[in-house]
Amino acid sequence: MIVALVCGAGVGAGLWLIARGLYPPRPSLAQALAQLKRLPEPAPVFTAESDGGFAARLGRPAAEALTRAGAGWLLPATVRRDLAVLGRSPERHLAEQVTLGLAGLLFTPAIAALLLLGGAHPPLVVPLWASLPFAVAGFLAPDLGIHADANRRRRDFRHALSSFLDLVVVALAGGGGVETALADAASVGSGWAFALLRRALDQARLARQTPWAALGRLGQELGVGELSELAASVALAGTEGARVRASLAAKAASLRTHELAEAETADQAATERMSLPVVLLFAGFLLFLGYPAVQKVLTGL
């Protein structure tokens, strides 16, 4: 009975997804009018790659079907932000999740089939229920290392941002305007962080937008609050004529202080990790010295 219910639920869910993908629901009149009146959103500053490996190519049709069926909630906003920092597209990530989830779902039945070929007779209900944890683990496996890698790239971007602020302060001290100082500072540096800053400023110039709006959008896409604060400070200087050079210099100094504190914390953590092998070696040495005496006492009893 349980096997029949599980199979029926799976077939029904598959048919519902197929019907939802082939015949999407028709939007209402209010939604259609709102779609016509909506202004086009600006293009994302950070362009993610769309290609992938074998897992991404294998699961891309299923991922596209899930996206059309309205399953975008499978990728939370935090995961999308981390993917943007790492330069990976959400479609590729969802395709990899679907492929690994199906692999985890089929892992237990494959083991059961091998046992059947070997002469064993495992119950059928156990592989079906055991496949669900493996499917969930396979689906969530691509999310494990994303957050740590994204935080590492955000730390590198903050390091480049402090140098960018110093260059902006130097350009402002030379008598240049805000937009000119931002463009000159972005054109001097190298690396992926300065490439993103140049791309944001170029898009703002081509779209006839303010450069601080593009920088604020880049900070939201990357999840770097310091860049959004920089955009707010520069917006004050560009719209209200505020003197922003001192505030930018103070922000650059605070970023460097924060980076030094993080570096000292990482060094202390590394020092503590280095002491662990010494403790284990000392414990092994004590065990090596005390084992003959303990054995002699135990054998004497």
N, C-alpha and C positions, 0 to 999 in steps of 0.2 A: 504493500500500500504506500509506504514512504517513497519507494523508488518511483512508483507511478506518479505520485504528487510532484516530486522533484522534476521528473521528465516533463510533465505537463506544464509546470510553471516555466521551465526553460523554453519550451516550444512556444508558449503563449507570449513570453517576453520578446522572443525573437520575431514573431509575427507582428507584434505591436511596433517594434522598432522599424521593421521593414515598411509597414503601412505608414508610419509617421514620416519616414524618409521619402517615400514615393509621393505621398499626398500630404504635404504640410498644411497646418491649419491656416485658413484665410484670415488675414488681419481685419479688424473692424474698421469702420469709416473714420473714427477718431484717430486710430493709429496711423491710417494711411495719410490723413491730412497732416498729422504731426510729422510724419516722415518727409512730406513735401516741404514743410516749412523749416525743417531742421537745417541749421548751418553745417557745412562740412567740417569735420574735426581736422585739426592740423595733423600732418604726417608725423609718425613717431620719429624722434631724433635717433634713437638707437635701433638700427635695422638688424634684426636677428636672421641668422642663417636658416635655410629651409631644408637642406639636404641632411642625410643621416646614413646610418649603417643598415645592415640587413634587417634588424629588428624594426627600425623605423619604416623601411619600405614595406615590410610584411604587414605591419599593423596600420598603415596609412588609410586603406579603404574603410576599416572598421572605425578608426578615429574620425574620419570625415562623416561617416554615418551618425556617430554619436554627437558630433558637433551640430549637424543639421537637426537632430532630434532634440536639441536643447539641453545637452548634457555638459555644458560648459562649466557647471558648478564642480565638476571633478577636479578642476585646476583652480585652487583658491587664488586670491589676489597676491598673497605673499609668494606663492610658488611662481606666479607669472612675473613678479618683480625680480625674483632671483634668476629666472630664465633670461630676462632681458639683460641683466648684468653679465651673465655668462655668454650671451650671444646665441642662445638657442631658441628656436621657435616653439610656441606652445603646441602646435600641431605635431611636430616631431616628438616632443616629450610625451604627449598623449598616445601617439602611435607606439612608442616603446613600452609604455605602461600596459597597453592592451596586449601587445605581443607577450610580454613577460607574465601577465595575468593568465593568458590562455595556456602558456607553458606550465605555470604552476597548477592550473586546473587539470591538465592532462598528465601531470607527473605521477600522481598516485594510481590512476588507472593503468598507466604504462607499467609501473612496478607490479601491479596485480596481474597484468597480462603476462609478464615474465615469470611470475610465480606459477601461474596456470600452465605455462609451457614447461616449467620445471617439474610439474607433477603435484604441486600444492593446490589446495582448494580454499583460498581465502573467501570470507563472506563478501557479498556484493555491496552491502550497505556501508561497511567501513571505508572502502575506497572513495565512495561518493561523498561521505561527510568529511573525510580527511582531505579531500581536494579543495574544500572551501578555504581553510587557513593558508594553504599553499598559493591559492589564487590571489587572496588578499595580499600576502607577502610579496608575491611577484609584481602585483600592480603598484605597491608602494615602494618597491626597491629603488626605482630611479630617483625618488625624492630624498634618499638618505644622505648623499654627499653634496646635494645642491646648495643647501643653506651655508655650510662651512666654506665651500668654494666661492659663493657669492659674497660672503662677509670678507673673505680674503681680498677679492677684487675691489670691494668698497674701500677697504683700508688702503690699497694701492692708489685708488682714485683720490682719497683724501690727502695722501702724500703729494700727489701731483697738483691738487687744488691749492695747497699752501704755496707751492712755487708759482702757480698761476696768479695768486693774489699778490705776491711780491712783485711780479712783473707788471701787474696792473697798477700798483702803487708807484712804481718807478715811472711808468708812462704818464700817470696823472701828475706826478711831480715835474715832469718835463713840459707841462702845459697843454697836453692833449685832452680832448674831450673824452667822455665816458665810453661812447661807442668805439672811438678810435683806439682808446687804451685797451679795451677788451679784445678787439681784433688783432692789435699788435702783440699782445701778450699771448694769445692763442696761436699765432703764427710762428712764434719763436720756439716753443717747446716741441718735443717729439714724444712718441709713445701713443698707446691706445687711448689714454685719458685725454691728452691734448687733441687727438684726432676727433674724439667725440665733441669736445668744446668747439673746435673749428667747424664741424658739421652742423652743430646747433646754431652757431652764429651765421653760417652761410645760408641755412634754411630760413632763418629770420630775415636776412637781407633780401633773399629772393621773394619771400612771401610778404615783404614790406611790413614786418612786425618788429616790435621792439626786441633788442637782444636779451634783455632781462626776462622777457616772457619765455623765450626759448630756453634760457638757462634754468628757469624755474620748472619748466616742463621736463627738462632732462633730469633735474634733481628728483622729481616725482617718479619718473620712469626707473631710475636707478635706486631709489630709496635712500638717497644721500641728503640728509636734512641740512647739512652745511651749505650745499649748493643752492638750496631753496632760500636759505637765509641770505646768501650772497645776492641772489636775484632780487630779494626784497630791498636790500640796502642800495643796490645799484638803481632800482626803480625810484627810490626816493631822490637820488641824485639826478636822474634823468627827467623826472616829472616836476619836482619841486625845487631843484637847484641846490640840494643839500650838499654840504662838504662831506664827501664819503671817503676821502683818502685816509684819514685817521682811523675810521672804523674798519676799513679793509686791512690796514696794517695790524690793528689789534686782533682781528679775526685770524689773520695768518699766524700771528704769534700764538694765539690760543690753540690753533690746529697743531702747530709744532710741539707745544707743551703736551697736548693730548697724545700725540704720537710717541713722544719720549716716555710718557707714563705707560703706554701700552707696551713699548719695547722693554722697559724695565720689568713689567709684570711677566712678559713672556720669558725673559732671561731668568727670573727667579723660579718660574715653573720648570724651565729646563734644568736648572741647577738641582731642584728637588728630585726631578726624574733621574738625574745622574747619580744621586745618592742611593737609589733603590738597588742597583746591581751590587754595590758595596755591602749593603745590609744583607742581601741574599747570600753573598759570598761569605760573609762573617758567620751567618747562621749555619751554612753548610760546613764551615770549618769547625764550629762548636759541635755540630752533630758528628763530624768525623772523629773528634777527640773524645766525645762522651759515649760513643756507641760501644767501644770495648768494655768500659766500666759497667755500663748498664747491662750488657749481655752477660758479663761475669756475675753480677748480682742476681740476675734472673735465673741463670743456670745453677747458682749456688742454693737457691731456694728449693 
